[in-house]
Amino acid sequence: MSEYRQTTPPRNGGEEPPPPPPKWDEVDWDTWTPPSPGEGGPRLGGGPDLRPLFALIDVMRSALPSELRDQFNSLVRELLLTLRALIDWYLERLPGPKPESRVEDIPIE
């Protein structure tokens, strides 16, 4: 009989691996608080880490002269609105039942 032998050293010096980050729908959002600036905190699984992108945008905004800052804010706003429109377009194309909209007739007197 052959025995199983580990040929590579265990990760983390033999300690237990860290638990996976919580899923988006497993977080209690009523009690959740954002991590402090120096603390990374656990990330939610299922998506890319966007913190470096937001940090870059903040650095660029602070480095701009005041007369260009409003234009940069408008540019970031337009970029976010475009991203939102792309997400809405993609969601409309997904197969499956569409969520029902509750419409209430309000009489105008």
Residue frames relative to the residue before (quaternion, step in Angstrom):
aa qw qx qy qz dx dy dz
M 1.0000 0.0000 0.0000 0.0000 0.00 0.00 0.00
S 0.3189 -0.7374 0.5587 0.2059 3.53 -1.06 0.71
E 0.3314 -0.7333 0.5627 0.1892 3.53 -1.12 0.73
Y 0.4269 -0.6611 0.5500 0.2796 3.52 -1.19 0.59
R 0.0159 0.7838 -0.6200 0.0299 3.54 -0.84 1.03
Q 0.4082 -0.7000 0.5316 0.2464 3.52 -0.98 0.86
T 0.2229 -0.8102 0.5321 0.1033 3.57 -0.68 1.10
T 0.7154 0.3568 -0.2477 0.5474 3.58 1.21 -0.30
P 0.5329 -0.6253 0.4412 0.3609 3.61 -1.01 0.67
P 0.5457 -0.6197 0.4404 0.3525 3.60 -1.07 0.64
R 0.5375 -0.6086 0.4716 0.3440 3.54 -1.18 0.60
N 0.8343 0.2095 -0.1732 0.4797 3.55 -1.27 0.52
G 0.6126 -0.5895 0.3530 0.3906 3.59 1.06 0.65
G 0.7168 -0.4458 0.2542 0.4721 3.60 1.06 0.63
E 0.4918 0.6510 -0.4427 0.3720 3.60 1.25 0.00
E 0.6243 -0.5089 0.4250 0.4132 3.54 -1.30 0.22
P 0.4945 -0.6411 0.4763 0.3430 3.62 -0.99 0.67
P 0.5632 -0.6004 0.4266 0.3747 3.60 -1.07 0.62
P 0.5556 -0.6041 0.4335 0.3720 3.59 -1.09 0.58
P 0.5523 -0.6036 0.4374 0.3733 3.60 -1.09 0.55
P 0.5801 -0.5805 0.4181 0.3896 3.59 -1.12 0.52
P 0.5723 -0.6080 0.4104 0.3666 3.60 -1.09 0.59
K 0.5055 -0.6176 0.5034 0.3311 3.55 -1.19 0.54
W 0.6914 -0.5027 0.3354 0.3960 3.55 -1.25 0.52
D 0.7550 0.3926 -0.2237 0.4752 3.59 0.86 -0.91
E 0.6056 0.5603 -0.3599 0.4357 3.62 1.25 0.03
V 0.5797 0.5883 -0.3736 0.4223 3.59 1.25 -0.15
D 0.3536 -0.7022 0.5743 0.2284 3.57 -1.00 0.85
W 0.2285 -0.8346 0.4894 0.1082 3.58 -0.05 1.31
D 0.5662 0.5916 -0.3977 0.4139 3.61 1.20 -0.25
T 0.7779 0.3103 -0.1677 0.5201 3.59 1.07 -0.66
W 0.4849 0.6845 -0.4301 0.3335 3.62 1.25 -0.10
T 0.0723 -0.7627 0.6410 0.0456 3.54 -1.07 0.80
P 0.5130 -0.6496 0.4486 0.3371 3.61 -0.97 0.74
P 0.5557 -0.6066 0.4346 0.3665 3.59 -1.11 0.58
S 0.5596 -0.5902 0.4561 0.3613 3.55 -1.19 0.55
P 0.7095 -0.5073 0.2717 0.4067 3.63 -1.13 0.54
G 0.7253 0.4299 -0.2655 0.4676 3.63 0.89 -0.78
E 0.6816 0.4819 -0.2644 0.4830 3.54 1.21 -0.47
G 0.3996 -0.7370 0.4919 0.2348 3.56 -0.72 1.03
G 0.2044 -0.8057 0.5279 0.1745 3.56 0.95 -0.85
P 0.5903 -0.5764 0.4123 0.3864 3.57 -1.18 0.35
R 0.3412 -0.7221 0.5655 0.2059 3.53 -1.03 0.83
L 0.4782 -0.6230 0.5278 0.3234 3.49 -1.21 0.53
G 0.4708 -0.6915 0.4719 0.2782 3.56 -0.94 0.83
G 0.7223 0.4944 -0.3151 0.3668 3.53 -1.29 0.32
G 0.7955 0.2264 -0.1602 0.5387 3.61 1.10 0.21
P 0.5896 -0.5765 0.4194 0.3796 3.56 -1.22 0.34
D 0.5036 -0.6242 0.5032 0.3217 3.54 -1.25 0.47
L 0.1423 -0.8331 0.5328 0.0424 3.58 -0.43 1.21
R 0.3946 0.7455 -0.4681 0.2635 3.59 1.23 0.03
P 0.6543 0.4952 -0.3515 0.4507 3.68 0.87 -0.70
L 0.6215 0.5381 -0.3445 0.4535 3.59 1.05 -0.69
F 0.6760 0.4800 -0.2970 0.4737 3.58 0.92 -0.89
A 0.6230 0.5277 -0.3393 0.4672 3.59 1.06 -0.70
L 0.6414 0.5201 -0.3202 0.4643 3.58 1.00 -0.81
I 0.6448 0.5113 -0.3236 0.4671 3.59 0.96 -0.83
D 0.6577 0.5058 -0.3139 0.4616 3.60 0.96 -0.82
V 0.6426 0.5111 -0.3224 0.4710 3.59 1.00 -0.80
M 0.6574 0.5014 -0.3165 0.4649 3.58 0.92 -0.86
R 0.6469 0.5213 -0.3219 0.4541 3.58 0.96 -0.86
S 0.7040 0.4609 -0.2818 0.4611 3.60 0.88 -0.86
A 0.6590 0.5134 -0.3164 0.4494 3.61 1.14 -0.51
L 0.6000 0.5852 -0.3609 0.4090 3.60 1.18 -0.40
P 0.5150 -0.6019 0.4917 0.3617 3.57 -1.14 0.51
S 0.6691 -0.5506 0.3252 0.3786 3.56 -1.15 0.63
E 0.6542 0.5246 -0.3327 0.4315 3.62 1.02 -0.66
L 0.6998 0.4271 -0.2736 0.5030 3.62 1.20 -0.38
R 0.5067 0.6875 -0.4124 0.3169 3.58 1.21 -0.38
D 0.6471 0.5125 -0.3258 0.4608 3.61 0.97 -0.80
Q 0.6477 0.5063 -0.3196 0.4713 3.58 1.00 -0.77
F 0.6420 0.5124 -0.3219 0.4708 3.59 1.01 -0.76
N 0.6341 0.5182 -0.3279 0.4710 3.59 1.00 -0.80
S 0.6429 0.5083 -0.3197 0.4755 3.59 1.02 -0.77
L 0.6348 0.5301 -0.3246 0.4590 3.57 1.02 -0.77
V 0.6573 0.4918 -0.3063 0.4819 3.59 0.93 -0.88
R 0.6322 0.5306 -0.3301 0.4580 3.60 0.99 -0.80
E 0.6686 0.4898 -0.3001 0.4722 3.60 0.90 -0.90
L 0.6257 0.5318 -0.3329 0.4635 3.58 1.04 -0.73
L 0.6746 0.4838 -0.2920 0.4750 3.59 0.93 -0.87
L 0.6385 0.5117 -0.3292 0.4713 3.61 1.02 -0.72
T 0.6301 0.5198 -0.3266 0.4755 3.58 1.07 -0.74
L 0.6446 0.5127 -0.3136 0.4725 3.57 0.97 -0.85
R 0.6403 0.5187 -0.3178 0.4690 3.58 1.00 -0.79
A 0.6495 0.5075 -0.3167 0.4694 3.60 0.97 -0.83
L 0.6440 0.5129 -0.3236 0.4664 3.60 1.02 -0.75
I 0.6419 0.5047 -0.3254 0.4768 3.59 1.00 -0.76
D 0.6465 0.5108 -0.3223 0.4661 3.61 0.95 -0.84
W 0.6439 0.5214 -0.3165 0.4618 3.59 0.97 -0.87
Y 0.6671 0.4999 -0.3014 0.4629 3.57 0.95 -0.88
L 0.6602 0.5132 -0.3108 0.4519 3.59 0.95 -0.85
E 0.6250 0.5351 -0.3399 0.4555 3.59 1.07 -0.66
R 0.6969 0.4795 -0.2701 0.4599 3.58 1.08 -0.66
L 0.5045 0.6556 -0.4313 0.3600 3.61 1.20 -0.23
P 0.4398 -0.6787 0.5060 0.2999 3.59 -0.99 0.73
G 0.5699 0.5938 -0.4451 0.3529 3.54 -1.23 0.42
P 0.6815 -0.4930 0.3397 0.4208 3.53 -1.28 0.16
K 0.4107 -0.6868 0.5467 0.2466 3.52 -1.08 0.76
P 0.5056 -0.6356 0.4681 0.3483 3.62 -0.98 0.69
E 0.4506 -0.6938 0.4930 0.2693 3.54 -0.98 0.87
S 0.2824 -0.7313 0.5966 0.1716 3.53 -1.07 0.81
R 0.3102 -0.7293 0.5741 0.2058 3.55 -0.89 0.88
V 0.0480 -0.7936 0.6060 -0.0244 3.52 -0.62 1.18
E 0.0921 -0.7949 0.5993 0.0230 3.56 -0.83 0.99
D 0.3647 -0.7184 0.5508 0.2179 3.54 -0.87 0.97
I 0.1014 -0.7820 0.6136 0.0396 3.58 -0.70 1.06
P 0.3277 -0.7585 0.5229 0.2093 3.59 -0.53 1.10
I 0.2517 -0.7520 0.5950 0.1306 3.53 -1.02 0.89
E 0.1954 -0.8117 0.5439 0.0847 3.56 -0.66 1.08
